Amino acid sequence: MSKGFRQSQGFLHTWSGLLLGWILFLVFVAGTIAFYREGLNRWMRPELARVENPMRVLAGAQTYLAHRAPHAKSWFIPVATRQSAGSQLFWVPQPDPNAPKGSGRRGGRGRRDTQALIGADGKVATVRETRGGDFFYRLHFDLHYMPVIWARWLVGFASMVMLVAILSGVVTHKKIFRDFFTLRRSKGQRSWLDGHNAVAVLALPFHLMITYTGLVTLMALLMPWAVIANYTDERAIGAVLFPTMPMVERTGRAAPLVDLRRIGADAERRLGAPASSIQVSEPGDAAARITVSQSPISTLNTRTPQLGYDGVTGRLLWQSPPTGAAAETAGVMIGLHAGRFADAGLRFIYFLCGIGGTLMVASGLVLWTVKRRERLPDPRYPHLGFRIVERLNIAVIAGLPLGIAGLFWANRLLDIGMRNRAEWEIHWMFIAWAIAAIVALLVRPRIAWQIVLGLAGALLVALPGYNAVLTPRGMLAAVASGDFMLAGIDTAMFVVGLALLLIVRRVALHRSVARPGRRAPSASSAHEERPTL
């Protein structure tokens, strides 16, 4: 029974990891990059100077909004930090009384004419249009080019499969912790299994945590029955989980808005932590209200408290009630997943563990082909299912890095004033990825690995040099100014690119070794026998 149970878990581990492994690879890569999304928001806008005085940015945001949208329904101002790309503020215009009901002509965050970026000098920054690191954050659970609800269902299902694969993998490998200290090189399938075990065990607690907490972030979508059973209105559950200061009606009596720097400082003193955002309702009116939210960087719980102020006098009017045990537990789970609380050292550990998860998924996918190639009657003519997996591995594992490199180069090379520039950066990522898929389909696997990985590696290695020569935020300039975030991003791109080039070299030098009892392949077929890494 014990042997049969382990074998069934091995079957479950293999096929659950394979069928959704390519989506999981994308999720891990994008999620790992998203740990430094604030840094990428700056890196992809090299025109921006680093924020040295966040209160100067806040004052500039208030001055700009007072002139640009003095009678708006509301303002939303993120509080800048030394790591952020300034303050990406937006406002909601007053509703148009002549607009048909339900037309949605109230403005908001999605409209480009109702948002602006305030730079380190407190003025509106004129920068290239880009989604920056925020794109990778959204990509890892919203995907792209498809309805968000479908994407989240797909990612949620893939996460459940990932959890199953992790647990079944622990059961299957009864000597997994001993095998972690064993790494046999140039041993074919054994080497791939050793590497897969090593990266899996090294960050096993992280893999379990990040997968389970990822499911928690989607719990209302994946398991909505508790909400449906207890709340008849979605707004009711929102009021319980996310309480807000009572709404007020505009009086029509003009009144100056209190200095937001004063409100921000008072809120931070009362909260004992930095503020993340300031929202102003009915600015310029006697009924103005200001809501300040605590930053999640100061606590593990992402559901942070809020304070409400009178917008004219600055008097404290409201404080959010303590969260319940269930809401606090969910907030902590989300905080663990997002890692916003982490300092520089812990964030780097998150990043390394994310790389480990990426390698775990990639090595598992490649291991599937390596293991089955040795069982093929004739490796020169594999069956259709094997060929599909082999080509998909190249298209995804090698193609995604090429697509990401294409996005970064598009950020640097596309015309600054190009229409829909941010979307075209993303389009170029998928164009490069599609080219990689075509190469994987048309070229022999061994050569396809070299072409796609080599091109991706070369593009990533060249990026820091381009930045150093043609932008004011190159690695040397960043180090000289103490801006180690930007220097670290350039360094990471160079290291990843160099690693890809070393893999290409390894693939090019690899020679198949005939197994005992089998006829060695001819010289003409040796090139085809090992198309995998």
Secondary structure as UniProt FT lines:
FT   HELIX           2..19
FT   HELIX           21..34
FT   TURN            35..36
FT   HELIX           37..43
FT   TURN            46..47
FT   HELIX           54..68
FT   TURN            70..71
FT   STRAND          74..78
FT   TURN            82..83
FT   STRAND          87..92
FT   TURN            97..98
FT   TURN            101..102
FT   TURN            105..106
FT   TURN            109..110
FT   HELIX           112..114
FT   STRAND          115..118
FT   TURN            120..121
FT   TURN            132..133
FT   HELIX           134..142
FT   HELIX           148..172
FT   TURN            174..175
FT   HELIX           176..179
FT   TURN            180..181
FT   TURN            185..186
FT   HELIX           189..202
FT   HELIX           204..217
FT   HELIX           219..222
FT   HELIX           225..230
FT   HELIX           234..241
FT   HELIX           260..271
FT   STRAND          275..281
FT   TURN            283..284
FT   TURN            286..287
FT   STRAND          289..294
FT   HELIX           296..298
FT   STRAND          306..310
FT   TURN            311..313
FT   STRAND          316..319
FT   HELIX           325..338
FT   TURN            340..341
FT   HELIX           344..373
FT   TURN            374..375
FT   TURN            379..380
FT   HELIX           384..393
FT   HELIX           394..398
FT   HELIX           399..413
FT   TURN            416..417
FT   TURN            419..420
FT   HELIX           421..442
FT   HELIX           445..470
FT   TURN            472..473
FT   HELIX           475..480
FT   TURN            481..482
FT   HELIX           484..509
FT   TURN            516..517
FT   HELIX           523..529
//
